[in-house]
Each structure stands twice: as C-alpha cells, then as structure tokens.
C-alpha cells in the first residue's frame, strides 16, 4: 500500500514539479519499500520522446537518466515527506528497470520467427 502511494506521489512530481530537463519519458514501474520504511527502491523505465523515430532508449541514456534521478533523490524525498504522513521518510534510490526492453526484444524475435515461418510455408 505504501509503495503505491509513494509511486503515485513521485509520478506526479515527475510530471508537474521535476525541473531537471530529460530527453526521455520516464515511467515508474515498481516501488519496493523496506519493512522499516527507511529505504525505497524506485524502478523506472524510459522511452524516447516523440519525433526521434526510435522505439527504445540506448543503455547510455538510461544510465544518464538514472544518475540524474539519483542526484535529485533529496527532492523526491522532500516530496514524499510533504505529501504523505509517514513516520519516516524513506531514503529513495532509483534503478533502471530493464524488463520492458527484454520483453520488447523477445517480442521482436517472435515476430521475426513468425515471418520466417510464413515465408517458409509459401
């Protein structure tokens, strides 16, 4: 429950309050909070902004985004403290969630196999 609330607060902050310019769309995919509520791991995915023609973001850009988010972790923690009445404000750390890219790679491979099978049948 706390995870969802933290994720919602941080998501809204990314949309409405985060002032650091980033060249990607950031989606918070998962939040894991320690049992004592002192630490929160925030997992995020990145997608290219429109107009680039790319369907994914390279690893370097994802790492740069992770660094930017972690450099501004204190701002996110402040937002949590402001919006949620918790006994402790968790120390926030951001991690790039690579699961979406893995799913996209598998999907691409399956599509290629499907096309190959169709061409072999003809």
Biopython code that builds the backbone (N, CA, C, O; Angstrom):
import numpy as np
from Bio.PDB.StructureBuilder import StructureBuilder

atoms = [
    (1, "UNK", "N", (0.819, -1.192, 0.000)),
    (1, "UNK", "CA", (0.000, 0.000, 0.000)),
    (1, "UNK", "C", (0.866, 1.262, 0.000)),
    (1, "UNK", "O", (0.646, 2.167, -0.805)),
    (2, "UNK", "N", (1.840, 1.321, 0.892)),
    (2, "UNK", "CA", (2.729, 2.481, 0.960)),
    (2, "UNK", "C", (3.492, 2.627, -0.354)),
    (2, "UNK", "O", (3.731, 3.740, -0.820)),
    (3, "UNK", "N", (3.872, 1.495, -0.946)),
    (3, "UNK", "CA", (4.612, 1.533, -2.206)),
    (3, "UNK", "C", (3.825, 2.270, -3.287)),
    (3, "UNK", "O", (4.370, 3.115, -3.998)),
    (4, "UNK", "N", (2.544, 1.942, -3.400)),
    (4, "UNK", "CA", (1.697, 2.572, -4.421)),
    (4, "UNK", "C", (1.551, 4.063, -4.167)),
    (4, "UNK", "O", (1.567, 4.857, -5.107)),
    (5, "UNK", "N", (1.408, 4.452, -2.904)),
    (5, "UNK", "CA", (1.271, 5.868, -2.572)),
    (5, "UNK", "C", (2.548, 6.633, -2.900)),
    (5, "UNK", "O", (2.495, 7.727, -3.461)),
    (6, "UNK", "N", (3.693, 6.055, -2.551)),
    (6, "UNK", "CA", (4.973, 6.691, -2.860)),
    (6, "UNK", "C", (5.137, 6.806, -4.368)),
    (6, "UNK", "O", (5.543, 7.852, -4.874)),
    (7, "UNK", "N", (4.824, 5.740, -5.084)),
    (7, "UNK", "CA", (4.946, 5.746, -6.540)),
    (7, "UNK", "C", (4.044, 6.810, -7.156)),
    (7, "UNK", "O", (4.454, 7.500, -8.090)),
    (8, "UNK", "N", (2.832, 6.951, -6.650)),
    (8, "UNK", "CA", (1.902, 7.966, -7.169)),
    (8, "UNK", "C", (2.430, 9.374, -6.910)),
    (8, "UNK", "O", (2.380, 10.223, -7.800)),
    (9, "UNK", "N", (2.930, 9.629, -5.714)),
    (9, "UNK", "CA", (3.466, 10.949, -5.377)),
    (9, "UNK", "C", (4.656, 11.282, -6.271)),
    (9, "UNK", "O", (4.747, 12.388, -6.803)),
    (10, "UNK", "N", (5.566, 10.328, -6.435)),
    (10, "UNK", "CA", (6.747, 10.583, -7.252)),
    (10, "UNK", "C", (6.397, 10.721, -8.734)),
    (10, "UNK", "O", (7.000, 11.523, -9.446)),
    (11, "UNK", "N", (5.432, 9.946, -9.188)),
    (11, "UNK", "CA", (4.990, 10.070, -10.581)),
    (11, "UNK", "C", (4.422, 11.444, -10.869)),
    (11, "UNK", "O", (4.730, 12.049, -11.897)),
    (12, "UNK", "N", (3.599, 11.934, -9.972)),
    (12, "UNK", "CA", (3.035, 13.278, -10.152)),
    (12, "UNK", "C", (4.124, 14.344, -10.084)),
    (12, "UNK", "O", (4.072, 15.341, -10.804)),
    (13, "UNK", "N", (5.107, 14.129, -9.216)),
    (13, "UNK", "CA", (6.212, 15.083, -9.120)),
    (13, "UNK", "C", (7.027, 15.103, -10.415)),
    (13, "UNK", "O", (7.456, 16.166, -10.866)),
    (14, "UNK", "N", (7.236, 13.940, -11.006)),
    (14, "UNK", "CA", (7.952, 13.886, -12.290)),
    (14, "UNK", "C", (7.210, 14.675, -13.362)),
    (14, "UNK", "O", (7.828, 15.344, -14.191)),
    (15, "UNK", "N", (5.878, 14.592, -13.340)),
    (15, "UNK", "CA", (5.067, 15.277, -14.349)),
    (15, "UNK", "C", (4.971, 16.767, -14.079)),
    (15, "UNK", "O", (5.104, 17.578, -14.996)),
    (16, "UNK", "N", (4.741, 17.133, -12.823)),
    (16, "UNK", "CA", (4.401, 18.517, -12.518)),
    (16, "UNK", "C", (5.481, 19.350, -11.839)),
    (16, "UNK", "O", (5.422, 20.579, -11.881)),
    (17, "UNK", "N", (6.467, 18.708, -11.213)),
    (17, "UNK", "CA", (7.387, 19.504, -10.418)),
    (17, "UNK", "C", (8.855, 19.337, -10.717)),
    (17, "UNK", "O", (9.654, 20.216, -10.390)),
    (18, "UNK", "N", (9.232, 18.235, -11.330)),
    (18, "UNK", "CA", (10.650, 17.958, -11.563)),
    (18, "UNK", "C", (11.173, 18.891, -12.636)),
    (18, "UNK", "O", (10.676, 18.892, -13.763)),
    (19, "UNK", "N", (12.172, 19.684, -12.291)),
    (19, "UNK", "CA", (12.630, 20.740, -13.200)),
    (19, "UNK", "C", (13.843, 20.344, -14.038)),
    (19, "UNK", "O", (14.199, 21.051, -14.981)),
    (20, "UNK", "N", (14.471, 19.239, -13.710)),
    (20, "UNK", "CA", (15.656, 18.824, -14.464)),
    (20, "UNK", "C", (15.245, 18.361, -15.865)),
    (20, "UNK", "O", (14.382, 17.493, -15.996)),
    (21, "UNK", "N", (15.845, 18.924, -16.901)),
    (21, "UNK", "CA", (15.452, 18.501, -18.257)),
    (21, "UNK", "C", (15.966, 17.097, -18.580)),
    (21, "UNK", "O", (17.146, 16.795, -18.406)),
    (22, "UNK", "N", (15.063, 16.258, -19.048)),
    (22, "UNK", "CA", (15.432, 14.916, -19.515)),
    (22, "UNK", "C", (14.844, 14.736, -20.908)),
    (22, "UNK", "O", (13.776, 15.267, -21.211)),
    (23, "UNK", "N", (15.536, 13.994, -21.742)),
    (23, "UNK", "CA", (15.124, 13.821, -23.134)),
    (23, "UNK", "C", (14.345, 12.535, -23.363)),
    (23, "UNK", "O", (14.248, 12.054, -24.493)),
    (24, "UNK", "N", (13.790, 11.979, -22.294)),
    (24, "UNK", "CA", (13.047, 10.725, -22.394)),
    (24, "UNK", "C", (11.772, 10.827, -21.567)),
    (24, "UNK", "O", (11.628, 11.705, -20.716)),
    (25, "UNK", "N", (10.844, 9.899, -21.839)),
    (25, "UNK", "CA", (9.675, 9.743, -20.975)),
    (25, "UNK", "C", (10.061, 8.756, -19.881)),
    (25, "UNK", "O", (10.598, 7.685, -20.164)),
    (26, "UNK", "N", (9.789, 9.116, -18.646)),
    (26, "UNK", "CA", (10.110, 8.258, -17.502)),
    (26, "UNK", "C", (8.810, 7.718, -16.924)),
    (26, "UNK", "O", (7.881, 8.473, -16.636)),
    (27, "UNK", "N", (8.759, 6.403, -16.758)),
    (27, "UNK", "CA", (7.618, 5.761, -16.130)),
    (27, "UNK", "C", (8.109, 4.992, -14.912)),
    (27, "UNK", "O", (9.052, 4.207, -15.005)),
    (28, "UNK", "N", (7.478, 5.217, -13.789)),
    (28, "UNK", "CA", (7.836, 4.471, -12.586)),
    (28, "UNK", "C", (7.117, 3.130, -12.655)),
    (28, "UNK", "O", (5.887, 3.077, -12.676)),
    (29, "UNK", "N", (7.884, 2.055, -12.691)),
    (29, "UNK", "CA", (7.304, 0.736, -12.917)),
    (29, "UNK", "C", (7.063, -0.060, -11.642)),
    (29, "UNK", "O", (6.154, -0.888, -11.580)),
    (30, "UNK", "N", (7.883, 0.196, -10.626)),
    (30, "UNK", "CA", (7.758, -0.611, -9.408)),
    (30, "UNK", "C", (8.433, 0.128, -8.259)),
    (30, "UNK", "O", (9.426, 0.827, -8.456)),
    (31, "UNK", "N", (7.891, -0.032, -7.071)),
    (31, "UNK", "CA", (8.477, 0.556, -5.867)),
    (31, "UNK", "C", (8.563, -0.527, -4.811)),
    (31, "UNK", "O", (7.597, -1.250, -4.564)),
    (32, "UNK", "N", (9.730, -0.633, -4.190)),
    (32, "UNK", "CA", (9.937, -1.605, -3.121)),
    (32, "UNK", "C", (10.419, -0.834, -1.891)),
    (32, "UNK", "O", (11.449, -0.162, -1.928)),
    (33, "UNK", "N", (9.662, -0.943, -0.808)),
    (33, "UNK", "CA", (9.997, -0.233, 0.423)),
    (33, "UNK", "C", (10.426, -1.259, 1.468)),
    (33, "UNK", "O", (9.816, -2.319, 1.603)),
    (34, "UNK", "N", (11.483, -0.927, 2.201)),
    (34, "UNK", "CA", (11.957, -1.828, 3.253)),
    (34, "UNK", "C", (10.907, -1.943, 4.355)),
    (34, "UNK", "O", (10.049, -1.071, 4.496)),
    (35, "UNK", "N", (10.978, -3.010, 5.128)),
    (35, "UNK", "CA", (9.990, -3.274, 6.174)),
    (35, "UNK", "C", (9.929, -2.151, 7.204)),
    (35, "UNK", "O", (8.863, -1.864, 7.749)),
    (36, "UNK", "N", (11.069, -1.516, 7.473)),
    (36, "UNK", "CA", (11.098, -0.428, 8.459)),
    (36, "UNK", "C", (10.766, 0.938, 7.846)),
    (36, "UNK", "O", (10.802, 1.957, 8.535)),
    (37, "UNK", "N", (10.440, 0.952, 6.539)),
    (37, "UNK", "CA", (10.062, 2.164, 5.791)),
    (37, "UNK", "C", (11.178, 3.198, 5.683)),
    (37, "UNK", "O", (10.911, 4.373, 5.429)),
    (38, "UNK", "N", (12.422, 2.774, 5.873)),
    (38, "UNK", "CA", (13.531, 3.733, 5.817)),
    (38, "UNK", "C", (14.178, 3.822, 4.446)),
    (38, "UNK", "O", (14.914, 4.770, 4.170)),
    (39, "UNK", "N", (13.914, 2.849, 3.586)),
    (39, "UNK", "CA", (14.512, 2.838, 2.255)),
    (39, "UNK", "C", (13.462, 2.495, 1.211)),
    (39, "UNK", "O", (12.589, 1.658, 1.444)),
    (40, "UNK", "N", (13.556, 3.147, 0.061)),
    (40, "UNK", "CA", (12.647, 2.844, -1.049)),
    (40, "UNK", "C", (13.456, 2.725, -2.332)),
    (40, "UNK", "O", (14.198, 3.635, -2.701)),
    (41, "UNK", "N", (13.303, 1.594, -3.004)),
    (41, "UNK", "CA", (13.903, 1.399, -4.321)),
    (41, "UNK", "C", (12.821, 1.692, -5.343)),
    (41, "UNK", "O", (11.758, 1.071, -5.336)),
    (42, "UNK", "N", (13.100, 2.645, -6.223)),
    (42, "UNK", "CA", (12.146, 3.043, -7.249)),
    (42, "UNK", "C", (12.690, 2.571, -8.590)),
    (42, "UNK", "O", (13.767, 2.989, -9.014)),
    (43, "UNK", "N", (11.941, 1.700, -9.254)),
    (43, "UNK", "CA", (12.339, 1.197, -10.565)),
    (43, "UNK", "C", (11.596, 1.984, -11.634)),
    (43, "UNK", "O", (10.405, 2.266, -11.504)),
    (44, "UNK", "N", (12.320, 2.332, -12.693)),
    (44, "UNK", "CA", (11.721, 3.139, -13.750)),
    (44, "UNK", "C", (12.097, 2.591, -15.120)),
    (44, "UNK", "O", (13.111, 1.914, -15.286)),
    (45, "UNK", "N", (11.255, 2.902, -16.090)),
    (45, "UNK", "CA", (11.563, 2.593, -17.488)),
    (45, "UNK", "C", (11.656, 3.902, -18.245)),
    (45, "UNK", "O", (11.110, 4.921, -17.822)),
    (46, "UNK", "N", (12.349, 3.863, -19.356)),
    (46, "UNK", "CA", (12.494, 5.058, -20.185)),
    (46, "UNK", "C", (12.108, 4.732, -21.622)),
    (46, "UNK", "O", (12.426, 3.666, -22.149)),
    (47, "UNK", "N", (11.424, 5.670, -22.229)),
    (47, "UNK", "CA", (11.052, 5.570, -23.636)),
    (47, "UNK", "C", (11.451, 6.864, -24.321)),
    (47, "UNK", "O", (11.451, 7.921, -23.690)),
    (48, "UNK", "N", (11.792, 6.799, -25.605)),
    (48, "UNK", "CA", (12.166, 8.025, -26.302)),
    (48, "UNK", "C", (10.975, 8.951, -26.463)),
    (48, "UNK", "O", (9.835, 8.509, -26.606)),
    (49, "UNK", "N", (11.262, 10.236, -26.436)),
    (49, "UNK", "CA", (10.200, 11.207, -26.714)),
    (49, "UNK", "C", (9.898, 11.163, -28.198)),
    (49, "UNK", "O", (10.752, 10.783, -28.999)),
    (50, "UNK", "N", (8.695, 11.545, -28.567)),
    (50, "UNK", "CA", (8.258, 11.510, -29.961)),
    (50, "UNK", "C", (9.173, 12.294, -30.885)),
    (50, "UNK", "O", (9.853, 13.233, -30.472)),
    (51, "UNK", "N", (9.174, 11.887, -32.130)),
    (51, "UNK", "CA", (9.941, 12.588, -33.142)),
    (51, "UNK", "C", (11.333, 12.047, -33.369)),
    (51, "UNK", "O", (12.004, 12.456, -34.316)),
    (52, "UNK", "N", (11.789, 11.123, -32.511)),
    (52, "UNK", "CA", (13.133, 10.593, -32.687)),
    (52, "UNK", "C", (13.156, 9.426, -33.657)),
    (52, "UNK", "O", (14.198, 9.117, -34.235)),
    (53, "UNK", "N", (12.019, 8.778, -33.839)),
    (53, "UNK", "CA", (11.949, 7.619, -34.719)),
    (53, "UNK", "C", (12.442, 6.343, -34.066)),
    (53, "UNK", "O", (12.336, 5.266, -34.652)),
    (54, "UNK", "N", (12.981, 6.453, -32.856)),
    (54, "UNK", "CA", (13.490, 5.280, -32.150)),
    (54, "UNK", "C", (12.364, 4.620, -31.370)),
    (54, "UNK", "O", (11.410, 5.274, -30.948)),
    (55, "UNK", "N", (12.496, 3.297, -31.187)),
    (55, "UNK", "CA", (11.490, 2.586, -30.396)),
    (55, "UNK", "C", (12.009, 2.212, -29.012)),
    (55, "UNK", "O", (11.276, 1.637, -28.207)),
    (56, "UNK", "N", (13.282, 2.541, -28.731)),
    (56, "UNK", "CA", (13.847, 2.288, -27.417)),
    (56, "UNK", "C", (14.960, 3.292, -27.129)),
    (56, "UNK", "O", (15.400, 4.021, -28.018)),
    (57, "UNK", "N", (15.399, 3.317, -25.897)),
    (57, "UNK", "CA", (16.452, 4.221, -25.461)),
    (57, "UNK", "C", (17.705, 3.396, -25.242)),
    (57, "UNK", "O", (17.639, 2.302, -24.681)),
    (58, "UNK", "N", (18.862, 3.915, -25.685)),
    (58, "UNK", "CA", (20.103, 3.159, -25.508)),
    (58, "UNK", "C", (20.508, 3.127, -24.032)),
    (58, "UNK", "O", (20.030, 3.925, -23.226)),
    (59, "UNK", "N", (21.382, 2.206, -23.702)),
    (59, "UNK", "CA", (21.797, 1.984, -22.312)),
    (59, "UNK", "C", (22.456, 3.226, -21.710)),
    (59, "UNK", "O", (22.265, 3.519, -20.529)),
    (60, "UNK", "N", (23.214, 3.940, -22.501)),
    (60, "UNK", "CA", (23.886, 5.150, -22.001)),
    (60, "UNK", "C", (22.872, 6.204, -21.553)),
    (60, "UNK", "O", (23.038, 6.819, -20.500)),
    (61, "UNK", "N", (21.837, 6.409, -22.342)),
    (61, "UNK", "CA", (20.798, 7.375, -21.990)),
    (61, "UNK", "C", (20.054, 6.927, -20.740)),
    (61, "UNK", "O", (19.729, 7.749, -19.882)),
    (62, "UNK", "N", (19.784, 5.636, -20.632)),
    (62, "UNK", "CA", (19.103, 5.109, -19.451)),
    (62, "UNK", "C", (19.964, 5.318, -18.201)),
    (62, "UNK", "O", (19.448, 5.683, -17.145)),
    (63, "UNK", "N", (21.260, 5.091, -18.320)),
    (63, "UNK", "CA", (22.171, 5.306, -17.186)),
    (63, "UNK", "C", (22.244, 6.784, -16.811)),
    (63, "UNK", "O", (22.264, 7.121, -15.628)),
    (64, "UNK", "N", (22.284, 7.666, -17.810)),
    (64, "UNK", "CA", (22.290, 9.104, -17.538)),
    (64, "UNK", "C", (21.019, 9.506, -16.791)),
    (64, "UNK", "O", (21.069, 10.307, -15.857)),
    (65, "UNK", "N", (19.888, 8.951, -17.204)),
    (65, "UNK", "CA", (18.619, 9.244, -16.541)),
    (65, "UNK", "C", (18.651, 8.749, -15.106)),
    (65, "UNK", "O", (18.202, 9.451, -14.200)),
    (66, "UNK", "N", (19.173, 7.555, -14.890)),
    (66, "UNK", "CA", (19.296, 7.011, -13.538)),
    (66, "UNK", "C", (20.158, 7.920, -12.668)),
    (66, "UNK", "O", (19.817, 8.190, -11.517)),
    (67, "UNK", "N", (21.269, 8.390, -13.217)),
    (67, "UNK", "CA", (22.148, 9.291, -12.470)),
    (67, "UNK", "C", (21.449, 10.599, -12.122)),
    (67, "UNK", "O", (21.569, 11.090, -10.999)),
    (68, "UNK", "N", (20.726, 11.160, -13.072)),
    (68, "UNK", "CA", (20.002, 12.415, -12.820)),
    (68, "UNK", "C", (18.985, 12.219, -11.696)),
    (68, "UNK", "O", (18.907, 13.027, -10.771)),
    (69, "UNK", "N", (18.212, 11.145, -11.787)),
    (69, "UNK", "CA", (17.199, 10.888, -10.759)),
    (69, "UNK", "C", (17.835, 10.718, -9.383)),
    (69, "UNK", "O", (17.337, 11.259, -8.396)),
    (70, "UNK", "N", (18.929, 9.973, -9.316)),
    (70, "UNK", "CA", (19.587, 9.754, -8.025)),
    (70, "UNK", "C", (20.256, 11.020, -7.493)),
    (70, "UNK", "O", (20.323, 11.222, -6.280)),
    (71, "UNK", "N", (20.751, 11.873, -8.391)),
    (71, "UNK", "CA", (21.324, 13.155, -7.959)),
    (71, "UNK", "C", (20.262, 14.054, -7.329)),
    (71, "UNK", "O", (20.579, 14.903, -6.496)),
    (72, "UNK", "N", (19.015, 13.873, -7.722)),
    (72, "UNK", "CA", (17.905, 14.687, -7.219)),
    (72, "UNK", "C", (17.020, 13.913, -6.244)),
    (72, "UNK", "O", (15.874, 14.297, -6.006)),
    (73, "UNK", "N", (17.545, 12.828, -5.680)),
    (73, "UNK", "CA", (16.761, 11.987, -4.767)),
    (73, "UNK", "C", (16.222, 12.784, -3.589)),
    (73, "UNK", "O", (15.115, 12.525, -3.118)),
    (74, "UNK", "N", (16.999, 13.756, -3.110)),
    (74, "UNK", "CA", (16.541, 14.562, -1.969)),
    (74, "UNK", "C", (15.255, 15.324, -2.296)),
    (74, "UNK", "O", (14.406, 15.511, -1.425)),
    (75, "UNK", "N", (15.111, 15.763, -3.554)),
    (75, "UNK", "CA", (13.878, 16.450, -3.957)),
    (75, "UNK", "C", (12.684, 15.499, -3.896)),
    (75, "UNK", "O", (11.601, 15.875, -3.447)),
    (76, "UNK", "N", (12.892, 14.275, -4.348)),
    (76, "UNK", "CA", (11.827, 13.281, -4.326)),
    (76, "UNK", "C", (11.469, 12.924, -2.876)),
    (76, "UNK", "O", (10.294, 12.769, -2.543)),
    (77, "UNK", "N", (12.484, 12.798, -2.024)),
    (77, "UNK", "CA", (12.238, 12.512, -0.611)),
    (77, "UNK", "C", (11.451, 13.652, 0.029)),
    (77, "UNK", "O", (10.534, 13.412, 0.814)),
    (78, "UNK", "N", (11.802, 14.876, -0.300)),
    (78, "UNK", "CA", (11.083, 16.035, 0.228)),
    (78, "UNK", "C", (9.616, 15.983, -0.192)),
    (78, "UNK", "O", (8.724, 16.294, 0.598)),
    (79, "UNK", "N", (9.375, 15.588, -1.436)),
    (79, "UNK", "CA", (8.004, 15.497, -1.934)),
    (79, "UNK", "C", (7.211, 14.423, -1.190)),
    (79, "UNK", "O", (6.034, 14.613, -0.882)),
    (80, "UNK", "N", (7.860, 13.299, -0.905)),
    (80, "UNK", "CA", (7.205, 12.237, -0.132)),
    (80, "UNK", "C", (6.835, 12.763, 1.254)),
    (80, "UNK", "O", (5.719, 12.558, 1.730)),
    (81, "UNK", "N", (7.782, 13.439, 1.889)),
    (81, "UNK", "CA", (7.529, 13.973, 3.232)),
    (81, "UNK", "C", (6.392, 14.986, 3.222)),
    (81, "UNK", "O", (5.586, 15.036, 4.151)),
    (82, "UNK", "N", (6.332, 15.781, 2.178)),
    (82, "UNK", "CA", (5.305, 16.816, 2.060)),
    (82, "UNK", "C", (3.911, 16.223, 1.834)),
    (82, "UNK", "O", (2.929, 16.700, 2.403)),
    (83, "UNK", "N", (3.831, 15.187, 1.005)),
    (83, "UNK", "CA", (2.533, 14.640, 0.590)),
    (83, "UNK", "C", (2.004, 13.521, 1.480)),
    (83, "UNK", "O", (0.792, 13.374, 1.641)),
    (84, "UNK", "N", (2.905, 12.736, 2.057)),
    (84, "UNK", "CA", (2.476, 11.573, 2.843)),
    (84, "UNK", "C", (2.874, 11.749, 4.302)),
    (84, "UNK", "O", (3.965, 12.232, 4.607)),
    (85, "UNK", "N", (2.012, 11.367, 5.163)),
    (85, "UNK", "CA", (2.296, 11.460, 6.594)),
    (85, "UNK", "C", (2.811, 10.103, 7.074)),
    (85, "UNK", "O", (2.053, 9.259, 7.552)),
    (86, "UNK", "N", (4.117, 9.924, 6.933)),
    (86, "UNK", "CA", (4.756, 8.679, 7.336)),
    (86, "UNK", "C", (5.626, 8.921, 8.562)),
    (86, "UNK", "O", (6.093, 10.035, 8.799)),
    (87, "UNK", "N", (5.832, 7.889, 9.317)),
    (87, "UNK", "CA", (6.709, 8.006, 10.492)),
    (87, "UNK", "C", (8.131, 8.357, 10.057)),
    (87, "UNK", "O", (8.799, 9.179, 10.685)),
    (88, "UNK", "N", (8.578, 7.732, 8.987)),
    (88, "UNK", "CA", (9.893, 8.007, 8.404)),
    (88, "UNK", "C", (9.698, 8.353, 6.937)),
    (88, "UNK", "O", (8.802, 7.829, 6.276)),
    (89, "UNK", "N", (10.538, 9.229, 6.444)),
    (89, "UNK", "CA", (10.577, 9.462, 5.003)),
    (89, "UNK", "C", (11.675, 8.560, 4.460)),
    (89, "UNK", "O", (12.839, 8.711, 4.832)),
    (90, "UNK", "N", (11.322, 7.632, 3.592)),
    (90, "UNK", "CA", (12.344, 6.693, 3.117)),
    (90, "UNK", "C", (13.413, 7.364, 2.265)),
    (90, "UNK", "O", (13.147, 8.316, 1.531)),
    (91, "UNK", "N", (14.632, 6.840, 2.385)),
    (91, "UNK", "CA", (15.727, 7.264, 1.510)),
    (91, "UNK", "C", (15.461, 6.621, 0.160)),
    (91, "UNK", "O", (15.314, 5.402, 0.062)),
    (92, "UNK", "N", (15.400, 7.436, -0.872)),
    (92, "UNK", "CA", (14.995, 6.981, -2.200)),
    (92, "UNK", "C", (16.222, 6.695, -3.067)),
    (92, "UNK", "O", (17.173, 7.476, -3.093)),
    (93, "UNK", "N", (16.187, 5.576, -3.769)),
    (93, "UNK", "CA", (17.201, 5.233, -4.771)),
    (93, "UNK", "C", (16.471, 4.781, -6.028)),
    (93, "UNK", "O", (15.482, 4.051, -5.960)),
    (94, "UNK", "N", (16.976, 5.227, -7.178)),
    (94, "UNK", "CA", (16.350, 4.894, -8.461)),
    (94, "UNK", "C", (17.181, 3.855, -9.198)),
    (94, "UNK", "O", (18.412, 3.871, -9.168)),
    (95, "UNK", "N", (16.457, 2.938, -9.871)),
    (95, "UNK", "CA", (17.097, 1.878, -10.641)),
    (95, "UNK", "C", (16.381, 1.711, -11.968)),
    (95, "UNK", "O", (15.151, 1.675, -12.017)),
    (96, "UNK", "N", (17.144, 1.609, -13.038)),
    (96, "UNK", "CA", (16.565, 1.396, -14.360)),
    (96, "UNK", "C", (16.003, -0.018, -14.439)),
    (96, "UNK", "O", (16.724, -0.988, -14.204)),
    (97, "UNK", "N", (14.739, -0.136, -14.765)),
    (97, "UNK", "CA", (14.047, -1.423, -14.900)),
    (97, "UNK", "C", (14.183, -1.866, -16.359)),
    (97, "UNK", "O", (13.593, -1.268, -17.259)),
    (98, "UNK", "N", (14.958, -2.903, -16.571)),
    (98, "UNK", "CA", (15.232, -3.371, -17.927)),
    (98, "UNK", "C", (14.224, -4.402, -18.437)),
    (98, "UNK", "O", (14.359, -4.891, -19.559)),
    (99, "UNK", "N", (13.237, -4.730, -17.644)),
    (99, "UNK", "CA", (12.302, -5.789, -18.036)),
    (99, "UNK", "C", (11.510, -5.430, -19.288)),
    (99, "UNK", "O", (11.215, -6.314, -20.092)),
    (100, "UNK", "N", (11.158, -4.165, -19.478)),
    (100, "UNK", "CA", (10.396, -3.768, -20.666)),
    (100, "UNK", "C", (11.229, -3.989, -21.921)),
    (100, "UNK", "O", (10.721, -4.486, -22.926)),
    (101, "UNK", "N", (12.506, -3.622, -21.866)),
    (101, "UNK", "CA", (13.368, -3.837, -23.024)),
    (101, "UNK", "C", (13.515, -5.317, -23.343)),
    (101, "UNK", "O", (13.563, -5.704, -24.511)),
    (102, "UNK", "N", (13.586, -6.144, -22.305)),
    (102, "UNK", "CA", (13.696, -7.587, -22.523)),
    (102, "UNK", "C", (12.438, -8.121, -23.196)),
    (102, "UNK", "O", (12.519, -8.947, -24.105)),
    (103, "UNK", "N", (11.285, -7.653, -22.753)),
    (103, "UNK", "CA", (10.022, -8.074, -23.364)),
    (103, "UNK", "C", (9.970, -7.634, -24.826)),
    (103, "UNK", "O", (9.529, -8.394, -25.688)),
    (104, "UNK", "N", (10.415, -6.414, -25.106)),
    (104, "UNK", "CA", (10.407, -5.916, -26.484)),
    (104, "UNK", "C", (11.332, -6.742, -27.375)),
    (104, "UNK", "O", (10.999, -7.009, -28.530)),
    (105, "UNK", "N", (12.498, -7.152, -26.850)),
    (105, "UNK", "CA", (13.428, -7.984, -27.625)),
    (105, "UNK", "C", (12.804, -9.338, -27.936)),
    (105, "UNK", "O", (12.885, -9.820, -29.065)),
    (106, "UNK", "N", (12.182, -9.950, -26.934)),
    (106, "UNK", "CA", (11.543, -11.251, -27.138)),
    (106, "UNK", "C", (10.412, -11.123, -28.155)),
    (106, "UNK", "O", (10.266, -11.969, -29.037)),
    (107, "UNK", "N", (9.619, -10.070, -28.031)),
    (107, "UNK", "CA", (8.515, -9.839, -28.969)),
    (107, "UNK", "C", (9.042, -9.672, -30.396)),
    (107, "UNK", "O", (8.471, -10.212, -31.344)),
    (108, "UNK", "N", (10.125, -8.927, -30.537)),
    (108, "UNK", "CA", (10.724, -8.723, -31.863)),
    (108, "UNK", "C", (11.212, -10.056, -32.445)),
    (108, "UNK", "O", (11.003, -10.336, -33.625)),
    (109, "UNK", "N", (11.858, -10.867, -31.615)),
    (109, "UNK", "CA", (12.336, -12.176, -32.071)),
    (109, "UNK", "C", (11.177, -13.084, -32.477)),
    (109, "UNK", "O", (11.249, -13.781, -33.489)),
    (110, "UNK", "N", (10.115, -13.069, -31.684)),
    (110, "UNK", "CA", (8.951, -13.893, -32.016)),
    (110, "UNK", "C", (8.305, -13.441, -33.326)),
    (110, "UNK", "O", (7.879, -14.271, -34.128)),
    (111, "UNK", "N", (8.233, -12.146, -33.537)),
    (111, "UNK", "CA", (7.688, -11.624, -34.804)),
    (111, "UNK", "C", (8.547, -12.037, -35.991)),
    (111, "UNK", "O", (8.027, -12.401, -37.045)),
    (112, "UNK", "N", (9.874, -11.980, -35.814)),
    (112, "UNK", "CA", (10.775, -12.403, -36.887)),
    (112, "UNK", "C", (10.600, -13.884, -37.193)),
    (112, "UNK", "O", (10.556, -14.281, -38.357)),
    (113, "UNK", "N", (10.500, -14.700, -36.147)),
    (113, "UNK", "CA", (10.287, -16.134, -36.345)),
    (113, "UNK", "C", (8.960, -16.406, -37.051)),
    (113, "UNK", "O", (8.877, -17.261, -37.934)),
    (114, "UNK", "N", (7.947, -15.683, -36.659)),
    (114, "UNK", "CA", (6.636, -15.842, -37.280)),
    (114, "UNK", "C", (6.695, -15.494, -38.765)),
    (114, "UNK", "O", (6.117, -16.202, -39.591)),
    (115, "UNK", "N", (7.385, -14.419, -39.107)),
    (115, "UNK", "CA", (7.524, -14.030, -40.520)),
    (115, "UNK", "C", (8.324, -15.072, -41.295)),
    (115, "UNK", "O", (7.997, -15.392, -42.438)),
    (116, "UNK", "N", (9.374, -15.597, -40.665)),
    (116, "UNK", "CA", (10.172, -16.625, -41.332)),
    (116, "UNK", "C", (9.339, -17.877, -41.583)),
    (116, "UNK", "O", (9.429, -18.480, -42.652)),
    (117, "UNK", "N", (8.536, -18.267, -40.610)),
    (117, "UNK", "CA", (7.697, -19.449, -40.773)),
    (117, "UNK", "C", (6.663, -19.239, -41.887)),
    (117, "UNK", "O", (6.379, -20.163, -42.650)),
    (118, "UNK", "N", (6.113, -18.052, -41.981)),
    (118, "UNK", "CA", (5.136, -17.751, -43.035)),
    (118, "UNK", "C", (5.810, -17.800, -44.398)),
    (118, "UNK", "O", (5.235, -18.324, -45.352)),
    (119, "UNK", "N", (7.024, -17.260, -44.505)),
    (119, "UNK", "CA", (7.720, -17.263, -45.792)),
    (119, "UNK", "C", (8.167, -18.677, -46.162)),
    (119, "UNK", "O", (8.215, -19.007, -47.346)),
    (120, "UNK", "N", (8.493, -19.510, -45.189)),
    (120, "UNK", "CA", (8.876, -20.902, -45.450)),
    (120, "UNK", "C", (7.678, -21.717, -45.933)),
    (120, "UNK", "O", (7.834, -22.633, -46.741)),
    (121, "UNK", "N", (6.481, -21.385, -45.438)),
    (121, "UNK", "CA", (5.270, -22.100, -45.811)),
    (121, "UNK", "C", (4.829, -21.763, -47.236)),
    (121, "UNK", "O", (4.098, -22.533, -47.859)),
    (122, "UNK", "N", (5.266, -20.632, -47.744)),
    (122, "UNK", "CA", (4.801, -20.213, -49.094)),
    (122, "UNK", "C", (5.635, -20.802, -50.188)),
    (122, "UNK", "O", (5.377, -20.549, -51.365)),
]
sb = StructureBuilder()
sb.init_structure("model")
sb.init_model(0)
sb.init_chain("A")
sb.init_seg("    ")
for serial, (resi, resn, name, xyz) in enumerate(atoms, 1):
    if name == "N":
        sb.init_residue(resn, " ", resi, " ")
    sb.init_atom(name, np.array(xyz, "f"), 0.0, 1.0, " ", f" {name:<3s}", serial, name[0])
structure = sb.get_structure()
